Amino acid sequence: MTTVASTAPHDPRTAEQTAGGGHDLKGVLEEHERDLILAALQESHGNKAKAARALGITERLIGIRVKRLGIDWRSLRPRYSNPRPPA
């Protein structure tokens, strides 16, 4: 019976990347998630319900993700981004 040495696999990342200069999986996924949500919100003109349907998630979940990612969805809504002039 042979034994396998239990050494950690070689990590090709540099010290700078592991110190926050590179992309880790969590960061890459969060950036991709932000891009997808922003695209859906832009397509739906800031309508979270329509964006959620387009992404195949619930309205509640998109609300949670928008809040966590700090996305300003109101700026994408026509009535919020283009205020009416005073009458």
C-alpha atoms as an extended CHARMM CRD file, in Angstrom:
* protein
*
        87  EXT
         1         1  MET       CA              0.0000000000        0.0000000000        0.0000000000  PROA      1               0.0000000000
         2         2  THR       CA              1.3820000000        3.3720000000       -1.0040000000  PROA      2               0.0000000000
         3         3  THR       CA              0.7510000000        6.5660000000        0.8710000000  PROA      3               0.0000000000
         4         4  VAL       CA              0.2010000000        9.9140000000       -0.7310000000  PROA      4               0.0000000000
         5         5  ALA       CA              1.8750000000       12.8960000000        0.8210000000  PROA      5               0.0000000000
         6         6  SER       CA             -0.7060000000       15.3470000000        2.0490000000  PROA      6               0.0000000000
         7         7  THR       CA              0.7270000000       18.5670000000        0.7580000000  PROA      7               0.0000000000
         8         8  ALA       CA             -1.3200000000       21.4980000000       -0.3810000000  PROA      8               0.0000000000
         9         9  PRO       CA             -1.4790000000       21.9010000000       -4.1670000000  PROA      9               0.0000000000
        10        10  HSD       CA              0.7390000000       24.5460000000       -5.6540000000  PROA      10              0.0000000000
        11        11  ASP       CA             -1.0120000000       27.9100000000       -5.6990000000  PROA      11              0.0000000000
        12        12  PRO       CA              0.0110000000       29.8060000000       -8.8680000000  PROA      12              0.0000000000
        13        13  ARG       CA             -1.2730000000       33.1190000000       -7.5330000000  PROA      13              0.0000000000
        14        14  THR       CA              1.2840000000       35.6940000000       -6.4710000000  PROA      14              0.0000000000
        15        15  ALA       CA              1.3990000000       37.1920000000       -2.9960000000  PROA      15              0.0000000000
        16        16  GLU       CA             -0.2220000000       40.3630000000       -4.3660000000  PROA      16              0.0000000000
        17        17  GLN       CA             -3.1830000000       38.4280000000       -5.7620000000  PROA      17              0.0000000000
        18        18  THR       CA             -3.7680000000       36.5290000000       -2.5490000000  PROA      18              0.0000000000
        19        19  ALA       CA             -3.5580000000       39.7740000000       -0.5700000000  PROA      19              0.0000000000
        20        20  GLY       CA             -6.5630000000       41.1940000000       -2.4080000000  PROA      20              0.0000000000
        21        21  GLY       CA             -5.0350000000       42.4130000000       -5.6560000000  PROA      21              0.0000000000
        22        22  GLY       CA             -6.4280000000       39.5090000000       -7.6920000000  PROA      22              0.0000000000
        23        23  HSD       CA             -9.8640000000       38.0630000000       -8.1840000000  PROA      23              0.0000000000
        24        24  ASP       CA            -11.0440000000       35.3540000000       -5.8910000000  PROA      24              0.0000000000
        25        25  LEU       CA            -14.0570000000       33.1990000000       -6.7380000000  PROA      25              0.0000000000
        26        26  LYS       CA            -16.3950000000       35.1280000000       -4.4500000000  PROA      26              0.0000000000
        27        27  GLY       CA            -15.3660000000       38.4440000000       -5.9920000000  PROA      27              0.0000000000
        28        28  VAL       CA            -15.7280000000       37.1910000000       -9.5350000000  PROA      28              0.0000000000
        29        29  LEU       CA            -19.1570000000       35.7020000000       -8.8380000000  PROA      29              0.0000000000
        30        30  GLU       CA            -20.3280000000       38.8890000000       -7.1170000000  PROA      30              0.0000000000
        31        31  GLU       CA            -19.1330000000       41.0110000000      -10.0490000000  PROA      31              0.0000000000
        32        32  HSD       CA            -20.8850000000       38.7220000000      -12.5430000000  PROA      32              0.0000000000
        33        33  GLU       CA            -24.0650000000       38.7300000000      -10.4410000000  PROA      33              0.0000000000
        34        34  ARG       CA            -23.9830000000       42.5380000000      -10.2950000000  PROA      34              0.0000000000
        35        35  ASP       CA            -23.5670000000       42.7480000000      -14.0860000000  PROA      35              0.0000000000
        36        36  LEU       CA            -26.4840000000       40.3680000000      -14.7190000000  PROA      36              0.0000000000
        37        37  ILE       CA            -28.7950000000       42.1620000000      -12.2890000000  PROA      37              0.0000000000
        38        38  LEU       CA            -27.8600000000       45.5990000000      -13.6510000000  PROA      38              0.0000000000
        39        39  ALA       CA            -28.4740000000       44.4490000000      -17.2260000000  PROA      39              0.0000000000
        40        40  ALA       CA            -31.8840000000       43.0310000000      -16.2930000000  PROA      40              0.0000000000
        41        41  LEU       CA            -32.7970000000       46.1970000000      -14.3850000000  PROA      41              0.0000000000
        42        42  GLN       CA            -31.7160000000       48.4020000000      -17.2830000000  PROA      42              0.0000000000
        43        43  GLU       CA            -33.7230000000       46.2950000000      -19.7240000000  PROA      43              0.0000000000
        44        44  SER       CA            -36.7970000000       46.5660000000      -17.4730000000  PROA      44              0.0000000000
        45        45  HSD       CA            -36.2490000000       50.2830000000      -16.7820000000  PROA      45              0.0000000000
        46        46  GLY       CA            -35.7100000000       49.6490000000      -13.0710000000  PROA      46              0.0000000000
        47        47  ASN       CA            -38.7310000000       47.3830000000      -12.6360000000  PROA      47              0.0000000000
        48        48  LYS       CA            -37.5000000000       44.7820000000      -10.1440000000  PROA      48              0.0000000000
        49        49  ALA       CA            -40.4290000000       42.4150000000      -10.7540000000  PROA      49              0.0000000000
        50        50  LYS       CA            -39.7410000000       42.2690000000      -14.5040000000  PROA      50              0.0000000000
        51        51  ALA       CA            -36.0000000000       41.9680000000      -13.9390000000  PROA      51              0.0000000000
        52        52  ALA       CA            -36.5460000000       39.0960000000      -11.5120000000  PROA      52              0.0000000000
        53        53  ARG       CA            -38.7470000000       37.2580000000      -14.0120000000  PROA      53              0.0000000000
        54        54  ALA       CA            -36.1200000000       37.7370000000      -16.7270000000  PROA      54              0.0000000000
        55        55  LEU       CA            -33.4620000000       36.2790000000      -14.4280000000  PROA      55              0.0000000000
        56        56  GLY       CA            -35.6810000000       33.4330000000      -13.2350000000  PROA      56              0.0000000000
        57        57  ILE       CA            -35.5630000000       34.4720000000       -9.5830000000  PROA      57              0.0000000000
        58        58  THR       CA            -38.1570000000       35.8100000000       -7.1750000000  PROA      58              0.0000000000
        59        59  GLU       CA            -38.8730000000       39.4660000000       -6.6420000000  PROA      59              0.0000000000
        60        60  ARG       CA            -37.8840000000       39.0470000000       -2.9960000000  PROA      60              0.0000000000
        61        61  LEU       CA            -34.5160000000       37.5590000000       -3.9500000000  PROA      61              0.0000000000
        62        62  ILE       CA            -33.6740000000       40.3260000000       -6.4010000000  PROA      62              0.0000000000
        63        63  GLY       CA            -34.5400000000       42.8620000000       -3.6980000000  PROA      63              0.0000000000
        64        64  ILE       CA            -32.1450000000       41.1570000000       -1.3060000000  PROA      64              0.0000000000
        65        65  ARG       CA            -29.3840000000       40.9800000000       -3.9060000000  PROA      65              0.0000000000
        66        66  VAL       CA            -29.8730000000       44.6010000000       -5.0090000000  PROA      66              0.0000000000
        67        67  LYS       CA            -29.5760000000       45.7490000000       -1.4150000000  PROA      67              0.0000000000
        68        68  ARG       CA            -26.5360000000       43.5420000000       -0.6940000000  PROA      68              0.0000000000
        69        69  LEU       CA            -24.7390000000       44.6670000000       -3.8490000000  PROA      69              0.0000000000
        70        70  GLY       CA            -25.6260000000       48.3300000000       -3.2900000000  PROA      70              0.0000000000
        71        71  ILE       CA            -27.3160000000       48.7600000000       -6.6710000000  PROA      71              0.0000000000
        72        72  ASP       CA            -29.2650000000       52.0070000000       -7.0810000000  PROA      72              0.0000000000
        73        73  TRP       CA            -32.2470000000       50.6180000000       -8.9990000000  PROA      73              0.0000000000
        74        74  ARG       CA            -34.2810000000       53.8190000000       -8.5660000000  PROA      74              0.0000000000
        75        75  SER       CA            -31.9340000000       55.7230000000      -10.8560000000  PROA      75              0.0000000000
        76        76  LEU       CA            -32.9880000000       53.3620000000      -13.6490000000  PROA      76              0.0000000000
        77        77  ARG       CA            -36.6900000000       54.1900000000      -13.2530000000  PROA      77              0.0000000000
        78        78  PRO       CA            -37.8540000000       56.9760000000      -15.5780000000  PROA      78              0.0000000000
        79        79  ARG       CA            -39.9380000000       58.7660000000      -12.9730000000  PROA      79              0.0000000000
        80        80  TYR       CA            -37.0300000000       58.8970000000      -10.5020000000  PROA      80              0.0000000000
        81        81  SER       CA            -34.2430000000       59.7720000000      -12.9320000000  PROA      81              0.0000000000
        82        82  ASN       CA            -36.1970000000       62.4450000000      -14.8620000000  PROA      82              0.0000000000
        83        83  PRO       CA            -38.1170000000       64.5260000000      -12.3520000000  PROA      83              0.0000000000
        84        84  ARG       CA            -40.9550000000       66.5700000000      -13.7760000000  PROA      84              0.0000000000
        85        85  PRO       CA            -40.4030000000       70.3090000000      -13.9700000000  PROA      85              0.0000000000
        86        86  PRO       CA            -42.4610000000       72.3760000000      -11.5430000000  PROA      86              0.0000000000
        87        87  ALA       CA            -45.8400000000       73.3990000000      -12.9480000000  PROA      87              0.0000000000
